[in-house]
Amino acid sequence: MNGGTILTNKIEIMKEYKWNEDTLNHFEFISSYATVNEVYNMIKEFVELDCQLEEGETEKDLVEDLINKIYKNKNHV
């Protein structure tokens, strides 16, 4: 190829995390009266203080997964 550039697409696959039902219920309840920002900050604090990361996980991944589950479940009620 004469000066050509090969582009590759980076595909990120979100890992599915299994959350304790009590944790989901707790944050779903809070989401019924708190703002999204407040819930996000509470989940972020929960992940930082109470979750143990496994290999390849980041706190950001856990926070995003939990917030998505909370609001996905809320939209299906």
Secondary structure as GFF3:
##gff-version 3
##sequence-region A 1 77
A	DSSP	alpha_helix	21	31	.	.	.	ID=ss1
A	DSSP	alpha_helix	36	50	.	.	.	ID=ss2
A	DSSP	alpha_helix	59	75	.	.	.	ID=ss3
###
